[in-house]
Amino acid sequence: MVNRLTRDRLQAGLLITFWLPVVRALGAGLVVCVILFVPETQANHQGHATHAEPENPAVIGEGREISGAPFRVFLSTGTGAGSAGLDAADLDAAVQTVVDAFSIMLQHRAEYPRFDESLTKQALKRVVIEPVVLNDEGKAFPFLVARTKEPGLVTLLISAASLKDKGHLNHPDILLPVLAREFQWVVSKADTAPKAKTVAVERDLQAAPIRTDEEIAGLSADERARLLQHLFDTYLRTVDDQKSLAGQPLYDVGSRTPTPPTHADSTTKLYDIRIREALQKIVREPSFLEQTPKAVRSLLNGKVWNVACVNIAQRDWATRTRVLAEEKAVVVGKRGQRIQPAAILVNVHRAAAPDDPYYRETQGLPMGALSADQLALVIALEIQHNIQEKSLSGHTAQDALSAPR
């Protein structure tokens, strides 16, 4: 499907990770002010629902020292190894693999800026290998960054079962890029500085012309485009409510060199136009309805509330979705459809990492240099392939936890 769309749509298409809607709710179909989405996240991390380190986590021994590192790697005494299909050799291999991966990162510290930053700030207290890593809701994740009782210090938990399942045991070179990505979470969760406040945005939810999936399937291309325009007029936003693009440089399509804006709002306006054009392409053109129908439906049935380009310099993600906490779900449209609002945030200055599955297609371009055609493919593939997976992955809880107060 990707190849066909790429041939039809563009020279440098993109795949993307992440979409997250859930259908639960409360409230009434009224004009309300909803606190929306603060772009404080990244792509490709493996789940960070709420989890706090206990006072004295049970670990074995004094931990494995790594030359040049201020932290050690410990093996947890937690149960579950046998039920996870692990034996003593697997646990030993997990510890050694992680130690070897860190040793390589230390030798090439400059190539891993988030890891380097965490070392400079001494943000990582320790690394703990657990048979299975569970968050407070009992969901399993490959990695999890847990805040400690000490401000500015976190613990990185790593699942031995996940390392085995993914073929990382005894292959530190394969684990390395995945492990390196986790350090943006180490830096993020260790950061105790005050965060920007969220912005309340008024939306005319009762008047939103939400359609059912069956109705959407029967609409013509022009009708779908008109419906999308009505959603723009009522609640669907295409700019960053945090105004992170104000005064920021912009990219011409296909260029890797940022250009200073002529006015403070030039970059915001440019990407607002580009995003809206991309969304119009998704809902209008037959190829998207045929090959990414979930994207078309989600844009027109009320699940998506915000699609915007943002500038989050301290995050390594190229694209990221955010969903409001379940208890803030609302009722939209005359039918009273219950929605847990979702957004997609495109980090303008970021490019795909070399190990990302869509790296080759991007040709190293930052996300802000993509054309409307490319953005349309990015957004459509994100919704089509990841919306259900992400709704089950625990990102919602972490977003609620990490959002600035």
Residue pairs with C-beta under 8 A, 6 or more apart in sequence:
1 291
1 292
2 13
2 15
2 381
4 287
4 291
5 13
5 287
5 288
5 291
5 292
5 377
5 380
5 381
6 13
6 361
6 377
8 287
9 287
9 373
9 374
9 376
9 377
10 371
10 373
10 374
10 377
12 361
12 362
12 363
12 365
12 370
12 374
13 358
13 361
13 374
13 377
13 378
14 352
14 358
14 361
14 362
14 370
14 374
14 377
14 378
14 381
15 357
15 358
15 361
15 378
15 381
15 385
16 43
16 318
16 319
16 358
16 378
16 379
16 381
16 382
16 386
17 43
17 44
17 319
17 382
17 386
18 43
18 319
18 320
18 321
18 344
18 382
18 386
18 390
18 395
19 298
19 321
19 342
19 344
19 382
19 383
19 386
19 387
19 390
20 321
20 322
20 323
20 342
20 386
20 387
20 390
20 391
20 393
20 395
20 396
21 298
21 303
21 304
21 323
21 339
21 340
21 341
21 342
21 387
21 391
22 323
22 326
22 329
22 340
22 391
22 396
23 303
23 338
23 339
23 340
24 326
24 329
24 338
24 340
25 329
25 330
25 331
25 338
25 339
25 340
26 327
26 329
26 330
26 331
26 338
27 329
27 330
27 331
28 331
28 336
29 205
29 206
29 331
29 332
29 333
29 334
29 336
30 205
30 206
31 202
31 203
31 204
31 205
31 206
32 202
32 203
32 205
32 330
33 200
33 201
33 202
33 203
34 200
34 201
34 203
34 324
34 328
34 330
34 341
35 198
35 199
35 200
35 324
35 328
36 198
36 199
36 200
36 201
36 237
36 241
36 305
36 306
36 324
36 341
36 343
37 241
37 306
37 322
37 324
37 343
37 345
37 399
38 195
38 196
38 198
38 242
38 322
38 403
38 404
39 240
39 242
39 244
39 310
39 312
39 315
39 320
39 322
39 345
39 347
40 188
40 195
40 312
40 315
40 399
40 402
40 403
40 404
41 315
41 317
41 320
41 322
41 345
41 395
41 398
41 399
41 402
42 181
42 184
42 185
42 315
42 316
42 317
42 320
43 317
43 318
43 319
43 320
44 181
44 317
44 353
44 356
45 143
45 181
45 182
45 184
45 185
45 317
46 141
46 142
46 143
46 162
46 178
46 182
47 135
47 139
47 141
47 142
47 143
47 144
47 393
47 394
47 395
47 398
48 135
48 141
48 144
48 145
48 185
48 189
48 394
48 395
48 398
48 402
49 135
49 136
49 137
49 139
49 141
49 144
49 394
49 395
49 397
49 398
49 401
50 135
50 136
50 137
50 397
50 398
50 401
51 135
51 136
51 144
51 146
51 157
52 136
52 146
52 147
53 146
53 147
53 148
53 149
53 155
55 149
57 76
57 128
57 155
58 76
58 77
58 78
59 74
59 75
59 76
59 77
59 128
60 74
60 75
60 76
60 77
61 74
61 75
62 72
63 72
63 73
63 74
63 126
64 72
64 73
64 74
64 95
64 99
65 72
66 72
66 73
66 99
66 102
66 103
66 106
67 103
67 106
68 106
69 102
69 106
69 119
70 119
70 122
70 124
71 124
71 125
71 126
71 127
72 126
72 127
73 95
73 98
73 99
73 102
73 126
73 127
73 128
73 129
74 126
74 127
74 128
74 129
75 91
75 94
75 95
75 128
75 129
76 128
76 129
76 130
76 131
78 130
78 131
78 132
79 131
80 130
80 131
80 132
81 87
81 90
81 91
81 131
81 160
84 131
84 132
84 160
84 161
85 161
85 164
86 131
86 160
86 161
86 164
90 160
90 164
90 169
91 129
91 131
91 160
93 169
93 170
94 129
94 158
94 160
94 163
94 164
94 169
95 129
96 170
97 163
97 168
97 169
97 170
97 171
97 172
97 175
98 127
98 129
98 158
98 163
98 172
98 175
98 179
100 172
101 172
101 173
101 175
101 176
101 179
102 127
102 179
103 172
104 172
104 173
104 176
105 112
105 115
105 176
105 179
105 180
109 115
109 116
109 119
110 116
112 180
112 183
114 180
114 181
114 183
114 184
114 186
114 187
114 316
115 180
115 183
117 123
117 183
117 187
118 124
118 183
118 186
118 187
118 190
121 152
121 187
121 190
122 152
122 153
123 152
123 153
123 154
123 186
123 187
123 190
124 153
124 154
124 155
124 156
124 186
124 190
125 148
125 150
125 153
125 154
125 155
126 155
126 156
127 155
127 156
127 157
127 158
128 155
128 156
128 157
128 158
129 158
129 160
130 157
130 158
130 159
130 160
131 159
131 160
131 161
132 140
132 159
132 160
132 161
133 140
133 141
133 142
133 143
133 144
133 157
133 158
133 159
133 162
134 140
134 141
135 141
135 144
135 394
135 397
137 394
137 397
139 393
139 394
140 159
140 161
140 162
141 159
141 162
141 394
142 158
142 159
142 162
142 163
142 166
142 178
143 156
143 157
143 158
143 159
143 162
143 179
143 182
143 185
144 156
144 157
145 154
145 155
145 156
145 157
145 182
145 185
145 186
145 188
145 189
146 154
146 155
146 156
146 157
146 189
147 153
147 154
147 189
147 190
148 154
148 155
151 192
152 190
152 191
152 192
153 190
154 186
154 189
154 190
156 182
156 186
158 179
162 168
163 169
163 175
167 174
168 174
168 175
168 178
177 353
177 354
177 355
178 355
181 316
181 353
184 314
184 315
184 316
184 317
187 314
188 314
188 315
188 402
189 402
194 404
195 403
195 404
195 405
196 242
196 404
197 404
197 405
198 241
198 403
198 404
199 241
199 242
201 237
201 241
203 234
203 235
203 305
204 234
204 235
205 234
205 235
205 330
205 331
205 332
205 333
206 332
206 333
206 334
207 234
208 230
208 231
208 234
208 235
208 302
208 332
208 333
209 227
209 230
209 231
209 234
209 333
210 300
210 301
210 302
210 332
210 333
210 334
210 335
210 337
211 219
211 227
211 300
211 301
212 301
212 335
213 297
213 301
216 224
216 296
216 297
216 300
216 301
219 227
221 283
221 284
221 285
221 286
221 289
222 284
224 283
224 284
224 289
224 296
224 300
225 280
225 283
225 284
227 283
227 300
228 236
228 279
228 280
228 283
228 299
228 300
231 299
231 300
232 238
232 276
235 305
235 332
236 299
236 304
236 305
236 306
236 307
237 305
237 306
237 307
237 308
238 272
238 275
238 276
238 279
238 306
238 307
238 308
239 245
239 268
239 271
239 272
239 308
240 268
240 308
240 309
240 310
240 311
240 345
241 306
241 308
242 310
243 268
244 310
244 311
244 312
245 267
245 268
245 271
245 309
245 310
245 311
245 348
246 264
246 265
246 267
246 268
247 261
247 264
247 267
248 261
248 267
248 311
248 348
249 258
249 259
249 260
249 261
249 267
250 258
250 259
250 261
250 266
250 267
250 270
250 271
250 348
250 368
251 257
251 258
251 259
251 348
251 366
251 368
251 369
252 259
252 369
253 369
253 370
253 371
254 365
254 369
254 371
255 369
256 364
256 365
256 366
256 369
258 349
258 368
261 267
267 348
271 308
271 309
271 348
271 368
272 308
274 309
274 371
274 372
274 375
275 307
275 308
275 309
275 346
275 375
277 372
277 376
278 372
278 373
278 375
278 376
278 378
278 379
279 299
279 307
279 376
279 379
281 288
281 372
281 373
281 376
282 288
282 292
282 295
282 296
282 299
282 376
282 379
282 380
283 296
283 299
283 300
288 295
288 296
288 376
288 380
289 296
291 384
292 380
292 381
292 383
292 384
293 384
294 383
294 384
294 387
295 379
295 380
295 381
295 382
295 383
295 384
296 380
297 303
298 304
298 383
298 387
299 383
301 337
302 332
302 333
302 337
302 339
303 339
303 342
303 387
304 342
304 343
304 344
304 383
305 339
305 341
305 342
305 343
306 341
306 342
306 343
306 344
306 345
307 343
307 344
307 346
307 379
308 343
308 344
308 345
308 346
309 345
309 346
309 347
309 348
309 367
309 368
310 345
310 346
310 347
310 348
311 347
311 348
311 349
312 345
312 347
313 349
315 347
315 350
316 350
316 353
317 347
317 350
318 346
318 347
318 350
318 351
318 352
318 353
318 356
318 367
319 344
319 345
319 346
319 347
319 367
319 378
319 382
320 344
320 345
320 347
321 342
321 343
321 344
321 345
321 382
321 386
321 390
321 395
322 342
322 343
322 345
322 395
322 399
323 340
323 341
323 342
323 343
323 391
323 395
323 396
323 399
324 340
324 341
324 342
324 400
325 396
325 397
325 399
325 400
326 340
326 396
328 340
328 341
329 338
329 339
329 340
329 341
330 338
330 339
330 341
331 337
331 338
331 339
332 338
332 339
340 396
342 387
344 379
344 382
344 383
346 367
346 368
346 375
346 378
347 367
348 366
348 367
348 368
349 366
349 367
349 368
350 366
350 367
351 362
351 364
351 365
351 366
351 367
352 358
352 359
352 362
352 364
353 359
367 378
370 378
